[in-house]
Amino acid sequence: MPVSLLDKALSDIAGKVTRTELLALQTKFPWVKYDVQLMELQEKQQNAKDDFMTGGFLIDKFEARVASHPQKAMLVFEDCVFTYGFMNEQANRVAYVARRHLGLKFGDTVAVMIPNDPAFVWTVLGFQKMGIAVALINTNLRMKSLVHSVLATEPKAFIVGAGEDSLHAATDVLEKLQGLRVYVQGQSPGSGLPAGVTDFDSLMKRALPVQPDHGVRAEMTYDSITAYLYTSGTTGFPKPVYISHRKAMGLACVLSGVDLSPDDVLYAVLPLFHILAGTVGLFGVIHKGCTMVLKRKFSASHFWSDCRRHNVTVLLYIGEIFRYILAQPKHELDNVHKVRVALGNGLRKDIFEEVLRRFQIPLVYEAFGATEGIFVNYNTANKPGAVGRLSPFLTLMDPNPSVLVMFDYSSAMPVRDQHGRCIKVKPGEAGLYLNKVPDHMLSNGTLAVYKASREANESKLVRNAFTEGDVYFSYGDILYLDEEYFLYFYDRIGDTFRWKGENVSTTEVANIMCCLDFIHDVNVYGVEIPGHSGRAGMAALTLKEGERMTPEQLMQVYKVCQDDLPFYARPLFLRVLPEVQLSATFKHRKVEFVQQGYDLTKVKDDLYYLNSKAKTYSPLTAEALVPFLQSKL
């Protein structure tokens, strides 16, 4: 049967049956079982959220866990056990400091830049007790990006975690924080602090661990902001994403789909300022009252020994993590563990298959979504490379379905038919991933996902996609749909790409590099490197008239990238163009540059690579290329 007729037949069926009746169709459509698996996971998540929202907010759930089992381990960190009761006492102290010393109140915002540490958790929970929103700042940010991210949420204070790197990052920009009060944790008693920086720990020592009266957060609603997470965007700097209590509770219930229980032990090696570890992981642990093994940093060599030592049952991952683990020498105990499920994203097909084969994790749930997104899709079938499903059954049975539509790569916008409507792609094709926005999420006909301009929020919406007045959310990602209706990540369009598990804003990188007085223009894009997930940064530079790239200038490019960009955003390659190359619509030409990458047989312009040892960008030659690609990028 032709694909179009098959789709129509399946759509007709899907509109007439219930989920339970789908099982009877498996003889005719064997892949229906995968739809049922996904629907069961989503039903568990929704039931958990419905139950959750009858008992207050996330912080209420935490305090209930403290009351029911204060001596249970909430965190295991560097061989120390932090109980629910102890974490609550510390959180109460934070709330006391917030109220008595910082003068904060319900509805205020505090910026928090704390590396993985129990202090991150009790600091965030302490502000939650007061109904104070926390802006979770990426600890890798420096200089302009850091200043922008901190000030973007209009915080009343900036809390900086332990460690010289964090302190230096904050003090380097102190004069640009517009008088914002800065408090630092983890400093040795008596150590001198710069003017304008206050020792937070000394305030904690004087604080009483008394529970704040619930009346201080009496005005809290599910639409109140609990946190801000950040994502890259076309403004050139990280954009703060609203995380309401409603969304936070939904994220806390993600792991309910894999039957997270109080007996589970979750292993967290990702930064807590990320959505996976900080909301899905931490909030999920609070929701179910289980235990998190928290690592300061990821270590491939200690990964499985940690899991065995702590009886870990649940993992959170990004694809890069498994790539590094697979690079470790094979060990006879590789499959000796109690991990029953791993949930995350970015796992390439070849790595997926090797993870299943070598480590024998029963379930690997690859997910697709976005920090600012409104829906998460899942691969519940252990299908290598897939990130979810999009079948006619699921589409017809969902009042707010996901769709793949034809798109214009240069504009990152959907292609419209003669009636002005979007055009859905067929199995075997790739399309722009959209999700219908539920009516209850819209306010005055729009959806605010960022604390940014109306234009920034509007850029994520596709209006009148299929019917007049409908509103769809665009993820800016291209997914491929196979003949069994599995979805696969295909590409990212617009002004971001992913490297080392992070979104890189091409505009941010270009803006930083353009500050150099000999550079006229910068065109940033991502290129594929064999054996690596995502795309590595490459910058095509155009020098000002009369300038030629010199060794001194290459060192200046290296220094500005090192000082002002997080490690994952630093371009690994430079390409020096004789003149700016723009498309007919005056946009940077990227498609052909991406295709050419750093291929010395295709690129005739001068190429350079990031030479960390020499602290510069060095000429890229055939002799230098192979060892560079084989190095730890």
C-alpha positions as CSV (number, residue, x, y, z in Angstrom):
1,M,0.0,0.0,0.0
2,P,1.4,3.5,-0.9
3,V,2.6,5.4,2.2
4,S,0.0,8.2,1.7
5,L,-2.9,5.6,1.6
6,L,-1.4,3.8,4.6
7,D,-1.2,7.0,6.6
8,K,-4.9,7.8,5.8
9,A,-6.0,4.3,6.8
10,L,-4.1,4.5,10.0
11,S,-5.5,7.9,10.7
12,D,-9.0,6.7,10.2
13,I,-8.4,3.8,12.6
14,A,-6.7,6.0,15.2
15,G,-9.7,8.3,15.3
16,K,-12.0,5.5,16.3
17,V,-10.1,3.3,18.9
18,T,-9.0,3.7,22.4
19,R,-5.5,3.0,23.6
20,T,-6.4,-0.5,24.9
21,E,-7.9,-1.4,21.5
22,L,-4.6,-0.5,19.8
23,L,-3.1,-3.8,21.2
24,A,-5.5,-5.8,19.0
25,L,-4.1,-4.1,15.9
26,Q,-0.6,-5.4,16.5
27,T,-1.0,-8.3,14.0
28,K,-1.6,-5.8,11.3
29,F,0.7,-3.0,12.5
30,P,3.4,-4.6,14.7
31,W,4.9,-1.2,15.6
32,V,1.7,-0.3,17.5
33,K,3.2,-1.8,20.6
34,Y,5.8,1.0,20.7
35,D,2.9,3.5,20.7
36,V,1.4,1.7,23.7
37,Q,4.7,1.8,25.5
38,L,5.1,5.5,25.0
39,M,1.5,6.2,26.1
40,E,1.9,4.1,29.2
41,L,5.0,6.2,30.2
42,Q,3.2,9.4,29.5
43,E,0.2,8.3,31.5
44,K,2.4,7.4,34.5
45,Q,3.9,10.9,34.3
46,Q,0.6,12.6,34.0
47,N,-0.9,10.6,36.9
48,A,2.1,11.5,39.1
49,K,1.7,15.2,38.2
50,D,-2.0,15.2,38.9
51,D,-1.3,13.5,42.3
52,F,1.6,15.9,43.0
53,M,-0.5,19.0,42.4
54,T,-3.1,18.0,45.0
55,G,-0.5,18.2,47.7
56,G,1.0,21.7,47.3
57,F,4.3,22.6,45.7
58,L,7.8,21.1,45.3
59,I,9.0,22.7,48.5
60,D,6.0,21.3,50.4
61,K,6.8,17.8,49.1
62,F,10.4,18.3,50.3
63,E,9.2,19.3,53.8
64,A,6.9,16.3,53.8
65,R,9.8,14.0,53.0
66,V,11.8,15.5,55.8
67,A,8.9,14.9,58.3
68,S,8.4,11.3,57.2
69,H,12.1,10.2,57.0
70,P,14.5,12.8,58.3
71,Q,17.4,10.3,58.7
72,K,17.2,9.0,55.1
73,A,20.0,9.8,52.8
74,M,19.1,12.5,50.3
75,L,22.6,13.1,48.9
76,V,25.7,11.1,48.8
77,F,28.6,13.4,48.0
78,E,32.4,12.6,48.2
79,D,31.7,9.7,50.6
80,C,29.6,11.9,52.9
81,V,25.9,11.2,53.5
82,F,23.6,14.2,53.7
83,T,20.2,13.3,55.2
84,Y,16.9,14.9,54.4
85,G,16.8,16.3,57.9
86,F,20.3,17.9,57.6
87,M,19.5,19.4,54.2
88,N,16.3,20.9,55.6
89,E,18.2,22.5,58.5
90,Q,20.7,24.1,56.1
91,A,17.8,25.2,53.8
92,N,16.1,26.8,56.8
93,R,19.3,28.7,57.6
94,V,19.4,30.0,54.0
95,A,15.8,31.1,54.3
96,Y,16.7,32.9,57.6
97,V,19.6,34.6,55.9
98,A,17.4,35.6,53.0
99,R,14.9,37.2,55.3
100,R,17.0,38.7,58.0
101,H,20.3,39.7,56.4
102,L,19.5,40.0,52.7
103,G,16.0,41.6,53.1
104,L,14.5,39.3,50.4
105,K,10.8,38.5,50.1
106,F,8.4,36.4,48.1
107,G,8.6,37.1,44.4
108,D,12.2,38.3,44.4
109,T,14.9,36.6,42.3
110,V,18.4,35.6,43.3
111,A,21.1,34.5,40.8
112,V,23.0,31.4,41.9
113,M,26.3,30.2,40.4
114,I,27.3,27.1,42.4
115,P,29.1,24.0,41.1
116,N,27.9,20.6,42.0
117,D,27.9,20.5,45.8
118,P,25.3,19.9,48.6
119,A,25.4,23.7,49.1
120,F,23.7,24.1,45.7
121,V,20.8,22.0,46.8
122,W,20.2,23.6,50.3
123,T,20.7,27.1,48.9
124,V,18.1,26.5,46.2
125,L,15.7,24.9,48.7
126,G,16.2,27.7,51.2
127,F,15.1,30.3,48.7
128,Q,12.2,28.1,47.7
129,K,11.0,28.1,51.2
130,M,10.6,31.9,50.9
131,G,9.0,31.8,47.5
132,I,12.2,33.4,45.9
133,A,13.0,32.4,42.4
134,V,16.6,31.2,41.6
135,A,18.4,31.9,38.3
136,L,20.7,29.0,37.9
137,I,23.9,30.4,36.2
138,N,26.2,28.2,34.2
139,T,29.5,28.0,36.1
140,N,31.4,28.0,32.9
141,L,30.3,31.5,31.9
142,R,32.8,34.4,32.0
143,M,32.9,38.1,31.4
144,K,30.2,39.5,29.1
145,S,28.2,36.3,29.0
146,L,28.2,36.1,32.8
147,V,27.2,39.7,33.3
148,H,24.4,39.4,30.9
149,S,23.1,36.1,32.4
150,V,23.2,37.4,35.9
151,L,21.5,40.7,35.2
152,A,18.9,39.3,32.8
153,T,16.6,38.2,35.6
154,E,16.9,41.4,37.6
155,P,18.1,39.6,40.8
156,K,18.4,41.2,44.2
157,A,21.5,39.2,45.1
158,F,24.2,37.0,43.4
159,I,25.3,33.8,45.3
160,V,28.6,32.4,44.2
161,G,29.7,28.9,45.2
162,A,32.9,27.6,46.6
163,G,36.1,27.4,44.5
164,E,38.6,29.9,43.3
165,D,37.4,29.7,39.7
166,S,33.9,30.8,40.7
167,L,35.2,33.6,42.9
168,H,37.5,34.9,40.2
169,A,34.8,34.8,37.6
170,A,32.5,36.9,39.8
171,T,35.2,39.4,40.9
172,D,36.4,39.9,37.3
173,V,33.0,41.4,36.5
174,L,32.1,42.9,39.9
175,E,32.2,46.5,38.6
176,K,29.8,45.6,35.7
177,L,27.1,44.1,38.0
178,Q,25.5,47.5,38.6
179,G,25.9,47.4,42.3
180,L,24.4,44.0,42.7
181,R,25.2,42.4,46.1
182,V,27.5,39.4,45.8
183,Y,27.8,36.7,48.4
184,V,30.4,33.9,48.2
185,Q,30.4,30.4,49.8
186,G,33.2,28.1,50.9
187,Q,35.9,30.7,51.8
188,S,38.4,29.9,54.5
189,P,37.8,31.7,57.8
190,G,39.8,35.0,57.8
191,S,40.5,34.9,54.1
192,G,40.3,38.4,52.6
193,L,37.5,39.1,50.1
194,P,37.4,41.9,47.6
195,A,35.3,45.0,48.4
196,G,31.7,44.4,47.4
197,V,31.8,40.6,48.2
198,T,30.3,39.2,51.5
199,D,31.1,35.9,53.1
200,F,27.8,33.9,52.9
201,D,29.0,31.2,55.3
202,S,29.5,33.6,58.1
203,L,25.9,34.6,57.8
204,M,24.8,31.0,57.8
205,K,26.7,30.3,61.0
206,R,24.7,33.1,62.7
207,A,21.4,31.9,61.2
208,L,18.9,29.8,63.1
209,P,17.7,26.6,61.5
210,V,14.1,27.4,62.1
211,Q,11.3,26.6,59.6
212,P,9.9,29.7,57.9
213,D,6.2,30.1,58.4
214,H,4.3,28.9,55.4
215,G,2.6,32.3,55.3
216,V,5.7,33.9,53.7
217,R,4.8,32.0,50.5
218,A,1.0,32.2,50.8
219,E,0.7,34.1,47.5
220,M,2.5,31.3,45.6
221,T,0.6,29.8,42.6
222,Y,1.4,27.2,40.1
223,D,2.2,30.0,37.6
224,S,4.7,31.6,40.0
225,I,8.3,31.4,38.9
226,T,10.4,28.9,40.8
227,A,13.6,29.1,38.7
228,Y,15.2,30.3,35.6
229,L,17.2,28.0,33.4
230,Y,19.2,29.3,30.5
231,T,19.4,28.4,26.8
232,S,21.3,29.9,23.9
233,G,19.4,32.1,21.5
234,T,19.6,34.6,18.6
235,T,20.3,37.5,21.0
236,G,23.8,36.3,21.2
237,F,23.7,35.6,24.9
238,P,22.1,32.9,27.1
239,K,18.4,33.6,27.6
240,P,16.6,32.9,30.9
241,V,13.7,30.4,30.5
242,Y,10.8,30.7,32.9
243,I,10.4,27.6,35.0
244,S,7.0,27.9,36.8
245,H,6.0,25.8,39.7
246,R,3.7,24.0,37.3
247,K,6.5,23.2,34.9
248,A,8.9,22.3,37.7
249,M,6.4,19.8,39.0
250,G,6.0,18.3,35.6
251,L,9.8,17.9,35.3
252,A,9.9,16.3,38.7
253,C,7.5,13.7,37.4
254,V,9.5,12.8,34.3
255,L,11.2,9.9,36.1
256,S,7.8,8.6,37.3
257,G,7.5,7.3,33.8
258,V,10.2,4.8,34.6
259,D,8.7,4.0,38.0
260,L,11.1,5.9,40.1
261,S,10.5,4.9,43.7
262,P,11.9,5.7,47.2
263,D,14.2,2.7,46.9
264,D,16.0,4.1,43.8
265,V,19.5,5.6,43.8
266,L,20.1,8.2,41.1
267,Y,23.6,9.0,39.8
268,A,24.1,12.6,38.8
269,V,27.3,13.7,37.1
270,L,25.8,16.5,35.0
271,P,25.9,20.1,36.3
272,L,22.9,20.9,38.5
273,F,22.3,24.1,36.6
274,H,21.3,21.8,33.7
275,I,17.7,20.8,33.2
276,L,18.4,17.1,33.4
277,A,20.3,17.0,36.7
278,G,18.9,20.1,38.4
279,T,15.1,19.6,37.7
280,V,14.4,16.1,36.2
281,G,17.0,14.6,38.6
282,L,17.0,16.7,41.8
283,F,13.3,17.5,41.7
284,G,12.5,13.9,40.9
285,V,14.5,12.7,43.9
286,I,12.5,15.1,46.1
287,H,9.2,14.0,44.6
288,K,9.8,10.3,45.3
289,G,12.0,10.7,48.4
290,C,14.9,8.7,47.1
291,T,18.6,9.3,47.1
292,M,21.0,11.1,44.7
293,V,24.7,10.3,44.4
294,L,26.1,13.6,43.3
295,K,29.5,14.0,41.7
296,R,31.4,17.3,41.5
297,K,32.6,16.4,38.1
298,F,32.2,13.5,35.6
299,S,34.9,10.9,35.7
300,A,34.8,8.2,33.0
301,S,37.3,6.0,34.9
302,H,35.2,6.0,38.1
303,F,31.8,5.9,36.5
304,W,30.9,2.2,36.9
305,S,32.9,1.6,40.1
306,D,30.8,4.5,41.6
307,C,27.6,2.8,40.4
308,R,28.5,-0.5,41.9
309,R,29.7,1.0,45.2
310,H,26.5,3.0,45.7
311,N,24.0,0.5,44.2
312,V,22.9,3.0,41.6
313,T,19.7,2.1,39.8
314,V,19.0,5.2,37.6
315,L,21.3,7.2,35.4
316,L,20.9,10.6,33.7
317,Y,23.1,11.1,30.7
318,I,24.0,13.2,27.7
319,G,25.6,11.4,24.7
320,E,29.1,12.7,25.4
321,I,29.1,10.9,28.8
322,F,28.7,7.4,27.2
323,R,31.2,8.2,24.5
324,Y,33.8,8.9,27.1
325,I,32.8,5.8,29.1
326,L,33.0,3.6,26.0
327,A,36.5,4.9,25.4
328,Q,37.7,3.4,28.7
329,P,39.4,-0.1,28.5
330,K,36.9,-2.9,28.6
331,H,36.5,-4.5,32.0
332,E,35.0,-7.8,33.1
333,L,32.7,-5.8,35.5
334,D,31.3,-3.5,32.8
335,N,27.9,-5.2,33.0
336,V,28.0,-5.9,36.7
337,H,25.7,-3.2,38.2
338,K,22.2,-2.6,39.4
339,V,21.3,0.2,36.9
340,R,17.9,-0.6,35.5
341,V,17.3,2.5,33.4
342,A,19.2,5.4,31.8
343,L,17.4,8.6,30.7
344,G,18.9,11.4,28.7
345,N,19.6,12.7,25.2
346,G,22.2,13.0,22.5
347,L,23.1,9.3,22.2
348,R,24.2,8.6,18.6
349,K,23.0,5.3,17.0
350,D,26.4,3.6,17.0
351,I,27.0,4.5,20.6
352,F,23.5,3.5,21.6
353,E,24.1,0.0,20.2
354,E,27.4,-0.3,21.9
355,V,26.0,0.9,25.3
356,L,23.3,-1.8,25.2
357,R,25.8,-4.5,24.2
358,R,28.7,-3.7,26.5
359,F,26.9,-2.4,29.6
360,Q,23.6,-4.3,29.3
361,I,21.4,-1.6,30.8
362,P,17.9,-3.0,30.5
363,L,16.3,0.3,29.3
364,V,17.9,3.4,27.7
365,Y,15.2,6.1,27.3
366,E,16.5,8.6,24.8
367,A,14.4,11.8,25.1
368,F,13.9,14.8,22.9
369,G,12.8,18.2,24.2
370,A,14.2,21.7,25.0
371,T,14.6,23.7,28.2
372,E,12.1,26.2,26.8
373,G,9.9,23.5,25.3
374,I,6.4,22.4,26.1
375,F,6.6,18.7,25.4
376,V,9.1,15.8,25.7
377,N,9.2,12.8,23.4
378,Y,10.7,9.5,24.4
379,N,12.2,6.4,22.8
380,T,10.9,3.7,25.1
381,A,11.7,0.9,22.7
382,N,15.5,0.7,23.0
383,K,15.5,1.6,19.3
384,P,19.1,2.7,18.5
385,G,19.3,6.4,17.5
386,A,15.6,7.1,17.9
387,V,14.4,10.1,20.0
388,G,10.7,9.3,20.2
389,R,7.7,8.5,18.1
390,L,5.2,10.3,15.8
391,S,2.6,7.8,14.5
392,P,-0.9,8.6,13.2
393,F,-2.3,6.9,16.3
394,L,-0.4,9.2,18.7
395,T,-1.2,12.3,16.6
396,L,-4.9,11.6,16.4
397,M,-5.3,10.7,20.0
398,D,-3.4,13.8,21.3
399,P,-5.4,17.1,21.5
400,N,-2.0,18.9,21.3
401,P,0.0,16.8,18.9
402,S,3.6,17.1,17.6
403,V,4.2,17.4,13.9
404,L,7.0,17.5,11.4
405,V,6.7,20.1,8.6
406,M,8.6,21.1,5.6
407,F,10.9,24.0,6.2
408,D,13.2,26.6,4.6
409,Y,16.8,25.9,5.9
410,S,17.9,29.5,5.3
411,S,15.1,31.1,7.2
412,A,14.4,28.3,9.7
413,M,10.7,28.8,9.0
414,P,8.0,26.4,7.8
415,V,7.2,26.2,4.1
416,R,3.5,27.1,3.5
417,D,1.2,25.8,0.8
418,Q,-1.0,27.9,-1.5
419,H,-3.5,28.3,1.4
420,G,-0.9,29.5,3.8
421,R,-0.8,26.3,5.8
422,C,2.2,24.2,6.9
423,I,3.0,21.0,5.0
424,K,3.5,17.8,7.0
425,V,6.3,15.5,5.9
426,K,5.8,11.8,5.2
427,P,7.7,8.8,6.6
428,G,11.1,8.7,5.1
429,E,11.5,12.5,5.2
430,A,12.9,15.1,7.6
431,G,11.0,18.1,8.9
432,L,10.9,20.9,11.4
433,Y,9.6,19.7,14.8
434,L,6.6,21.6,16.1
435,N,4.2,21.0,19.0
436,K,0.7,22.5,19.4
437,V,0.5,24.8,22.3
438,P,-2.4,23.9,24.7
439,D,-4.9,26.7,25.2
440,H,-4.2,26.9,28.9
441,M,-0.6,27.8,28.2
442,L,-1.5,30.8,26.2
443,S,-2.0,34.2,27.7
444,N,-3.6,36.9,25.5
445,G,-2.9,34.6,22.6
446,T,0.8,34.3,23.2
447,L,3.3,32.1,25.1
448,A,6.1,33.5,27.2
449,V,8.9,31.0,27.5
450,Y,11.8,33.5,28.0
451,K,12.3,36.5,30.3
452,A,13.1,38.5,27.2
453,S,11.5,40.6,24.6
454,R,8.1,39.8,23.1
455,E,9.9,39.4,19.8
456,A,12.2,36.7,21.3
457,N,9.2,34.8,22.5
458,E,7.2,35.2,19.3
459,S,10.1,33.8,17.3
460,K,9.5,30.4,18.8
461,L,5.8,30.3,17.7
462,V,4.3,29.3,14.4
463,R,0.8,30.7,14.0
464,N,-2.1,29.5,11.8
465,A,-0.1,26.4,11.0
466,F,-3.1,24.2,10.0
467,T,-6.2,26.1,11.1
468,E,-6.9,29.8,11.7
469,G,-5.8,30.8,15.1
470,D,-3.8,27.7,16.1
471,V,-0.4,28.2,17.7
472,Y,2.5,25.8,17.5
473,F,5.9,25.9,19.3
474,S,9.0,25.5,17.1
475,Y,11.9,23.6,18.6
476,G,14.2,24.8,15.8
477,D,15.3,21.2,15.3
478,I,15.0,18.9,12.2
479,L,13.9,15.4,12.9
480,Y,13.7,12.4,10.5
481,L,10.6,10.1,10.5
482,D,11.2,6.5,9.5
483,E,8.7,4.0,8.1
484,E,7.8,2.7,11.6
485,Y,7.2,6.3,12.8
486,F,10.3,6.5,14.9
487,L,11.9,10.0,15.1
488,Y,15.6,10.6,14.8
489,F,17.5,13.8,15.4
490,Y,18.7,15.1,12.0
491,D,20.0,18.7,12.4
492,R,19.6,22.0,14.3
493,I,18.8,25.1,12.3
494,G,19.0,28.7,13.3
495,D,21.7,30.2,15.4
496,T,22.7,27.4,17.7
497,F,24.4,24.0,17.5
498,R,25.4,21.5,20.2
499,W,28.9,20.6,21.4
500,K,29.9,18.8,24.6
501,G,26.2,18.6,25.5
502,E,25.8,22.4,25.4
503,N,23.9,24.7,23.1
504,V,26.4,27.1,21.4
505,S,25.0,30.4,20.2
506,T,26.8,31.4,17.0
507,T,25.8,35.0,17.5
508,E,27.4,35.1,21.0
509,V,30.7,33.6,19.7
510,A,30.7,36.0,16.7
511,N,30.0,39.0,18.9
512,I,32.9,38.2,21.3
513,M,35.4,37.6,18.4
514,C,34.3,40.8,16.6
515,C,35.6,42.8,19.5
516,L,39.1,42.4,18.1
517,D,40.0,45.5,16.1
518,F,41.5,43.7,13.2
519,I,38.4,41.5,12.5
520,H,35.7,42.8,10.2
521,D,33.2,40.0,10.3
522,V,32.7,36.5,11.9
523,N,30.5,33.7,10.6
524,V,30.2,30.9,13.2
525,Y,28.9,27.4,12.5
526,G,29.3,23.8,13.7
527,V,31.1,21.1,11.8
528,E,31.0,17.3,12.3
529,I,34.1,15.5,13.7
530,P,34.2,11.7,13.3
531,G,33.7,9.9,16.7
532,H,32.2,13.0,18.4
533,S,28.6,13.8,19.2
534,G,27.2,17.2,18.1
535,R,29.2,19.7,16.1
536,A,32.5,21.5,16.9
537,G,32.7,25.2,16.5
538,M,34.3,26.8,13.4
539,A,34.6,30.5,12.7
540,A,35.0,32.0,9.2
541,L,36.8,35.3,9.8
542,T,37.0,38.3,7.5
543,L,39.8,40.8,8.3
544,K,39.5,44.5,8.0
545,E,40.9,46.0,4.8
546,G,44.7,45.9,4.7
547,E,45.0,43.4,7.5
548,R,46.7,40.0,7.2
549,M,46.5,37.3,9.8
550,T,49.7,37.3,11.8
551,P,51.0,35.1,14.6
552,E,50.3,37.9,17.1
553,Q,46.7,38.2,15.9
554,L,46.2,34.5,16.2
555,M,47.3,34.6,19.8
556,Q,44.8,37.5,20.4
557,V,42.0,35.4,18.9
558,Y,43.0,32.5,21.2
559,K,43.1,34.8,24.2
560,V,39.7,36.4,23.7
561,C,38.1,33.0,23.1
562,Q,39.8,31.6,26.2
563,D,38.9,34.6,28.4
564,D,35.4,35.4,27.3
565,L,33.8,32.1,26.1
566,P,33.0,28.9,27.9
567,F,35.2,26.0,26.8
568,Y,32.4,24.4,24.7
569,A,31.8,27.5,22.7
570,R,35.5,28.2,21.7
571,P,35.9,27.5,18.0
572,L,38.2,24.6,17.3
573,F,38.8,25.8,13.8
574,L,39.3,29.1,12.1
575,R,38.9,29.9,8.4
576,V,40.1,33.2,7.0
577,L,38.0,34.5,4.1
578,P,39.2,37.1,1.6
579,E,35.8,38.8,1.8
580,V,32.4,38.5,3.5
581,Q,30.3,35.9,1.8
582,L,26.6,36.4,2.1
583,S,23.5,34.8,0.5
584,A,21.1,36.6,-1.8
585,T,19.1,37.6,1.3
586,F,22.2,39.1,3.0
587,K,22.6,36.2,5.5
588,H,25.8,34.5,6.2
589,R,26.4,31.6,3.8
590,K,26.6,28.6,6.1
591,V,25.3,25.5,4.4
592,E,28.3,25.1,2.0
593,F,30.7,26.1,4.8
594,V,29.3,23.4,7.0
595,Q,29.6,20.8,4.2
596,Q,33.2,21.8,3.5
597,G,34.1,21.9,7.2
598,Y,37.9,21.7,7.7
599,D,38.5,19.5,4.6
600,L,41.8,20.6,3.2
601,T,40.9,19.3,-0.2
602,K,37.8,21.5,-0.4
603,V,38.8,24.6,1.5
604,K,41.4,26.8,-0.3
605,D,41.3,29.6,2.4
606,D,43.8,29.6,5.2
607,L,42.7,27.2,8.0
608,Y,43.8,27.2,11.7
609,Y,43.2,24.9,14.6
610,L,43.0,25.5,18.4
611,N,46.4,24.7,19.7
612,S,46.0,24.7,23.5
613,K,49.6,23.7,24.1
614,A,51.0,26.7,22.3
615,K,48.1,28.9,23.5
616,T,47.3,30.1,20.0
617,Y,45.6,29.0,16.7
618,S,48.1,27.2,14.5
619,P,48.0,26.6,10.7
620,L,46.0,23.5,9.9
621,T,48.0,21.2,7.7
622,A,47.6,17.5,6.7
623,E,50.3,16.6,9.2
624,A,48.7,18.5,12.0
625,L,45.1,17.4,11.4
626,V,45.3,13.8,12.3
627,P,47.0,14.2,15.8
628,F,44.6,17.1,16.5
629,L,41.5,15.1,15.8
630,Q,42.9,12.2,17.9
631,S,43.6,14.5,20.8
632,K,41.2,15.2,23.7
633,L,39.1,17.9,22.0
